[in-house]
Each structure stands twice: as C-alpha cells, then as structure tokens.
Amino acid sequence: MKKILLFLLFIAILLPASAQRFHGGAMLGLAATQIDGDNLGGYNKPGIRGGGWVNTEVWENVVMQLELEFIQKGSKISQSELKNQEYYHARLNYIQTGVLAKTSILTRLNGEAGIAGSYLVTSLEDKDGNGFLEAEPPFDLFEFSGIVGLNYELNERFTMNVRLNYSLLPVRPHPGQQVYWLDRGQFNNAMLFSMYYRID
C-alpha cells in the first residue's frame, strides 16, 4: 500500500511538470458515507472534502486529473436503526490522492473513473453515546479505493461533481476476524457532492 501511495504522489508531481498545457484549482464538497460490513445501512455519516487538483489532456477527449484532498468518512447509526440497535458513530479522517481519467459524454457533461490511495489521519468510534475513543479493532492506516463519477461544467470556472468512492480492499477485518466468501471485512463507501473551481 505504501508503494501505491508513493507511485500516486510521484505521478502527481511529474505529470504537471511535463505537460505543455495544464489546468488546476480547488474543490470543496460534502460526503455522505457508510462502512459496508458494520451491519448498519444508509449514508448516514456526513463529512467534508476539500483540496486541490490539476489536469491535462493526454489524448483527444481524454483528460488525466490528479487530486490531493482531505476527506472525512465513517459510519453512523440512523434514528430508525437506533430503536433496535445500540448507538454507533465512527469518524475516519483521511489524506487522499487520486488519479482519474475524464472523457466527454455530452456538451458540458463528462464521466470520470480512477483510483485513489489514502492515509488515515485519525480514527475514532463512539459505541455507546458516551464519547469518542480510538477505534477498536483499529482501521488500516492505508486505503486503496476506486472512483467513478460525473461532472457538469456550469461555466469556464465552476464544475459540479458527483462521485462514488469505494474501498477496493477492506479497511479493517470483521470483529473476530470472520470471513464470509467474498466478504473479507469492512469497506468505506462514500457518495461525494462537490464544486470544482478552476484557477487556470
């Protein structure tokens, strides 16, 4: 996982430097997240994401984009679930870098797909409503995830983005290390809604 993150950072540094023409800017948005495999359902944990991006056209109608961001993920029990289950709230804060390919679908609308590597900055859990403690069992320090999404260009400066960011590998095992066929553990599942601003 460390090698993956180093590779992504290496690409993020070299691609803009070697490109003859590139654009960059900032993004800010909201995350609706859950942890698949924790026996809770729904994107009940809100969070924020923010950071910077740079891109360049590498082939006709294909743009490569590199991103570096802070993103909040986790899980939270809903009010409807609270009637039948104990309180639960997990807060996971990551530094994430991603590499995406973007291509035009319609006028002002383009699709994107890519991969991301993340480093876990903090991981806290509240299992009884009495306050947050360090997550137990602990979450992995590194996450490797896939990204798919859509972008709608409002104008030359602003673009609306919606995407799914899903762990490709478990972020921690099930309690007791259980494994159920292809279900190898718990996975971050995040729906992201963001605004991208182009500086140049």
N, C-alpha and C positions, 0 to 999 in steps of 0.2 A: 504494500500500500504506500509506503514511503517513496518507493521508486516511481509509482504512478504520479504522486503529487509533485515530485521533483521534475518529472517529464512535462507535466502540465505547466509548471512555472517556467521551465526552460522555453517551451513553445510560446508562452505568453510574453516573454522578454524578446525573443528573437524575431517573431513574425512581424510585429510593428516596425522593428528596426530595419527589416529587409524589404518591406513593402514600399513601392513607389508612391502609393496613394492610400491613405487610411483615414478613418474617422474614429472619434472617441467621444465619450461623455460619461454621464452619471445615470444611475437608475435608483428608484425608490419605490417600495411597494409593500403589500401585505401578504402574509402567508396564512393559509388555513391548513392545519396539519393534523395527522394522527400517526400512531405507531401500529402497523399491522402486526398481529400476533400477540397483542396485550389483552385480548378478549373484550375490547371496547370498540364501538363503531362510531363513525362520523368524524368530520373535520372540525372538531370542537376546540382545538387549541389554536388561538390566534397568535400571530407573530409578525415581525417586520423583517424586511430585507433591504439592504442598501449597499451601494458600491459603485464601481466604475467598469467601463467596457471599452474595447477598441475592436474595430473590424476592418477588413479589406476584401475586395473582390479577388478571388484566386482563379476562377474560371467564369465564363459567361453565365450569368444568372446564378452564380454560387458565391456566397459571401461567408468567409470564416470569421467568427466572432470569439473573442476571448474576454472573460469576465473574472473579476475578483470582488467578493462581497462578504458581508456579514449577514447571516441568516439564522432566524430562530425557528426551531422545530420542536416536536414533542407530542404530548397527548394529554387530554383532559376529559374527565367523565362528564357526560351531559346531565341536565336536570332530570330527564326521563329515566336515564340509567341509574341515577343516584337513589331512586326509590328502592331498587333491588340489589344494588352493589355498594361496596364501601367507596369512600372518596378516593380519587386518584388524580394527580396532576404531575406531569413531567415537563421540565423545561430543559431544552438542549440548544446551546448556542454554538454555532459553527462559523469558521472562516472557510469559505468555499471558492475554488477556482474552477472555471468550466471552459470547455472548448466546444463550440457549436457551428454547424453548417446551416445556412439560411438560403432559401430559394423562393422566388416569387411564385404565387399561386394565382392571384388576381391583381388588378390595379390596387395598390396600397396594401395588399394583404400578402404576407409571406409566412411560410412554415419554417420550423426550426427543429433540429434534433442534435443531440450531443451527449457528452459525458462530463462528469464533474468529480473532483476529489475534494474532500472536506477534512478539516481538522477540528476536533471537538474541544472548545474552549472551556465550557462549563456544562455539567450535567447534574440537575437537581430533581428530586422527587418528593412529593408530599402524598403519603399513602393513607393518612387518617384525618387530614384537615387541620393538623396542629403545627404546620410549618414545614419548610423545605430542608432536606438533608441530602448529602451526596448520594447519588443513585447506587442502589444495591439490588441485584448484581450490577457491576459497572458497565457502561456502554464502551464500545471500542473507540479508541482515540481517532481512528481514521475511517472515513466513509467513502465508498465508491458508488456513484449513482448515475442514472440515465435521465435525460431531459428530452421532452417533446413539447412543442408549443406553437402558438400563432402570434403574429404581430400585425397590428393595423396602424399604418402611418397616418397620423392626424394632419401633419404638415412636415416641413423640412426639419423641424427641431424636435417635435414630440411624437413618440410612438407608444401605443398601448400594447401591453404584452400579457398573455395568459399562458401558463405552462404547468405541466406536471413534472415534479422532481421526485424520483423513486429510487430507493436503495437497490442496487444490484446484488449486494451481499448483505447478510444480516449485520445489524448494528450492535446486537448483543444476542446471546442464546436465550432460549426459553428458561424460566426458573426450573432448576433441577436438571438442566442440560437436555431436555426432551427433544427428540427429532421425530417429525411425522412426515414420512415420504419426502416430498419436495419442500415441505415447511421446515426450514433449517433454523429458524429463530425469528427475531423481531426486525421489522424493516420500517424505515422512515417513509412516509407517504405525504407529500406536500403539494397543494394547489397554490400557485403563486399568481398574484394580480399586481402588475407594476406599470409604472410610467418611465419611459426611457427619454433622456434629454441628450441631444446631440450638440456638442460644443463646436466641433469642426468636422 
